Amino acid sequence: MYLSHIATLDRDAANLPENIRRGLRFLAGTDIAALPAGRVDIDGDRMFALIQDYETAPKADKRPESHARYIDIQYMASGREMIGYAPLAGGNPVAEDLLADRDIQFFSTVTDETDLVLGAGAYAVFYPTDIHRPGCVAGVAAKVRKVVVKILA
């Protein structure tokens, strides 16, 4: 997991792999507010963006998840949300396994979960070795516009 802000991309780029830098350059160079919600292809199924508009919900209402084939860059274009994070290695029980069909599995509980708060311009990179619980309230419910860049690992 990696957490930073798009404003520091020039400084951070040297520490990131090229595929992550490419996804972040898309975010930095795109007028996200002008895009409709939905999928935007960057490089076919190897890299694409999901533009999402929603209201955050209580953490207890959101399910922790992980992916096997894709890395997520979760970028807050506007609003504020909390995302839970934990390493996949924790032996957490899987509640629903949809990895084969949708590259996602959900967990019933997660131990040692850390809460990350992302405001506008912040992003977090979640690898297949990470569990994340996006869309959670950070203080009070808020409308957000988030972009999830999916990168084939």
Secondary structure, DSSP 8 states (H G I E B T S, - for coil): -EEEEGGGHHHHGGGS-HHHHHHHHHHHTS-GGGS-SEEEEEETTTEEEEEEEEE-B-GGGS--EE-SSEEEEEEEEES-EEEEEEEGGG---EEEE-HHHHS-EEES--SS-EEEEE-TTEEEEE-TTEEEEEEE-SSS--EEEEEEEEEE-
